Amino acid sequence: MKAITVTDPDAGTAGMTLTEQPEPHASENDVIVRVHASGFTPGELTWSATWVDRAGRDRTPSIPGHELAGVVTELGLGTTGLSVGQRVFGLADWTRNGTLAEFVAVEARNLAPLSADIDFVTAASLPISGLTAWQGLFDHGHLRSGERVLVHGAAGGVGSVVTQLAREAGAYVIGTGRAADQETALGFGANEFLDLDAGELAAAGPVNLVFDVIGGDIGDRSVDLVRAGGTLVTIAGPPTRQPADGRGVFFVVEADRGQLTQLATRVRDGRLRTGVGTVRPLDDAVAAFNPAERPRGKTIITLG
Ligand SMILES: NC(=O)c1ccc[n+]([C@@H]2O[C@H](COP(=O)([O-])OP(=O)(O)OC[C@H]3O[C@@H](n4cnc5c(N)ncnc54)[C@H](OP(=O)(O)O)[C@@H]3O)[C@@H](O)[C@H]2O)c1
């Protein structure tokens, strides 16, 4: 099968190559999916799981990409809950070959059924941003209606979904980013916007929840904006310090069929949209992930 592979952890997306690879094997509780659309987050080339298996052994050449939408073609021994021919979407396992390939083996529990009225491209843009937003707001942030939420990078992949879900849950959302992101963030539903480059961060005032996707100095300074009993949730890396009278939580997103289904329901009825940008076939994936100009929105690769 055709697949994008990487072999050099220092090469970044420039190290991506279109190659011929063996088709994957379905283990117990796996399904094989014929991938129709695939999402990729550049950050994953810095994660150790892209380069080594669970035992820490080198697994290059590895196939990146962990978001997928496609059709089940095979079931592993004893796999239940999904069937051959079913449309599915979800998050492929971090330590196995990923979704920038014609076929991928995934644990069935990491996928959810995909109804015919959601196209593959939209579905492939949803798993990482959607699950990360959901888990950060509700599992880790315990968001409640009426709370004030500071959402960093509110025009980006994760932040835009955080903004929409938080508003739907009844929160007051203060989005942040660069000046050029203001209209996009407000368009996703942020109540107000702060330009980080203009030094407006402190104007957020005390908030119940900070959702940080940026880290570094921005994450550090956001700790002081958490009001008593509040939470700073970050996906950028472990926080260097904790809020004085609150919690600081770093987490890595997990697959969850129930949450995928909740997200798909919201896409179907128009409550949630993702920022899909460039859409390219697999043959053009290397160029698409190494653009001359920084792309707006999420790049999705289509396969057949
Ligand atoms: N832990 C996890 O489970 C997990 C899950 C998903 C993602 N992540 C990580 O979270 C990060 C965000 O992911 P994403 O998909 O949302 O990325 P994204 O689509 O690039 O969105 C990030 C947004 O934040 C803005 N931003 C970044 N640094 C900024 C700064 N210093 N000042 C102002 N605005 C800034 C970006 O603007 P510009 O584009 O102009 O810089 C962009 O609008 C990535 O590093 C990703 O690897 C972690």
The ligand as a Tripos MOL2 file, in Angstrom:
@<TRIPOS>MOLECULE
LIG
   48    52     1     0     0
SMALL
NO_CHARGES

@<TRIPOS>ATOM
      1 N1         -1.4790   17.1060   24.8150 N.am      1 LIG1
      2 C1         -2.3290   16.7600   23.8440 C.2       1 LIG1
      3 O1         -3.0500   15.7870   23.9520 O.2       1 LIG1
      4 C2         -2.4380   17.5990   22.6030 C.ar      1 LIG1
      5 C3         -3.5460   17.4150   21.7610 C.ar      1 LIG1
      6 C4         -3.6690   18.2350   20.6320 C.ar      1 LIG1
      7 C5         -2.7210   19.1990   20.3530 C.ar      1 LIG1
      8 N2         -1.6260   19.3200   21.1860 N.ar      1 LIG1
      9 C6         -0.6400   20.3860   20.9420 C.3       1 LIG1
     10 O2         -1.3010   21.6230   21.2240 O.3       1 LIG1
     11 C7         -0.7870   22.6360   20.3880 C.3       1 LIG1
     12 C8         -1.9230   23.3710   19.6860 C.3       1 LIG1
     13 O3         -2.5350   22.5000   18.7540 O.3       1 LIG1
     14 P1         -3.5370   23.0920   17.6550 P.3       1 LIG1
     15 O4         -3.8690   21.9710   16.7470 O.co2     1 LIG1
     16 O5         -4.6420   23.8440   18.2900 O.co2     1 LIG1
     17 O6         -2.5540   24.1190   16.8970 O.3       1 LIG1
     18 P2         -2.9260   25.3320   15.9300 P.3       1 LIG1
     19 O7         -4.0620   24.9720   15.0560 O.co2     1 LIG1
     20 O8         -1.6490   25.7980   15.3310 O.co2     1 LIG1
     21 O9         -3.4940   26.4430   16.9430 O.3       1 LIG1
     22 C9         -2.6940   27.1460   17.8570 C.3       1 LIG1
     23 C10        -3.1690   28.6050   17.8390 C.3       1 LIG1
     24 O10        -2.4690   29.3270   18.8570 O.3       1 LIG1
     25 C11        -1.8360   30.4650   18.2680 C.3       1 LIG1
     26 N3         -0.5920   30.7510   18.9640 N.ar      1 LIG1
     27 C12         0.4240   29.8890   19.1880 C.ar      1 LIG1
     28 N4          1.4190   30.5090   19.8580 N.ar      1 LIG1
     29 C13         1.0090   31.7860   20.0470 C.ar      1 LIG1
     30 C14         1.5670   32.9240   20.6860 C.ar      1 LIG1
     31 N5          2.7650   32.8700   21.2640 N.pl3     1 LIG1
     32 N6          0.8570   34.0800   20.7000 N.ar      1 LIG1
     33 C15        -0.3460   34.1380   20.1150 C.ar      1 LIG1
     34 N7         -0.9670   33.0990   19.5080 N.ar      1 LIG1
     35 C16        -0.2800   31.9350   19.4770 C.ar      1 LIG1
     36 C17        -1.5700   30.0480   16.8390 C.3       1 LIG1
     37 O11        -1.3710   31.1790   16.0280 O.3       1 LIG1
     38 P3         -0.2220   31.0960   14.8990 P.3       1 LIG1
     39 O12        -0.6220   30.0100   13.9710 O.co2     1 LIG1
     40 O13        -0.2370   32.4510   14.2810 O.co2     1 LIG1
     41 O14         1.0760   30.7910   15.6420 O.co2     1 LIG1
     42 C18        -2.8510   29.2790   16.5100 C.3       1 LIG1
     43 O15        -3.9220   30.1390   16.1720 O.3       1 LIG1
     44 C19         0.2160   21.9620   19.4360 C.3       1 LIG1
     45 O16         1.5060   22.1380   19.9600 O.3       1 LIG1
     46 C20        -0.1750   20.4870   19.4960 C.3       1 LIG1
     47 O17         0.9190   19.6310   19.2160 O.3       1 LIG1
     48 C21        -1.4750   18.5560   22.3020 C.ar      1 LIG1
@<TRIPOS>BOND
     1     1     2 1
     2     2     3 2
     3     2     4 1
     4     4     5 ar
     5     4    48 ar
     6     5     6 ar
     7     6     7 ar
     8     7     8 ar
     9     8     9 1
    10     8    48 ar
    11     9    10 1
    12     9    46 1
    13    10    11 1
    14    11    12 1
    15    11    44 1
    16    12    13 1
    17    13    14 1
    18    14    15 2
    19    14    16 1
    20    14    17 1
    21    17    18 1
    22    18    19 2
    23    18    20 1
    24    18    21 1
    25    21    22 1
    26    22    23 1
    27    23    24 1
    28    23    42 1
    29    24    25 1
    30    25    26 1
    31    25    36 1
    32    26    27 ar
    33    26    35 ar
    34    27    28 ar
    35    28    29 ar
    36    29    30 ar
    37    29    35 ar
    38    30    31 1
    39    30    32 ar
    40    32    33 ar
    41    33    34 ar
    42    34    35 ar
    43    36    37 1
    44    36    42 1
    45    37    38 1
    46    38    39 2
    47    38    40 1
    48    38    41 1
    49    42    43 1
    50    44    45 1
    51    44    46 1
    52    46    47 1
@<TRIPOS>SUBSTRUCTURE
     1 LIG1         1 GROUP 0 **** ****
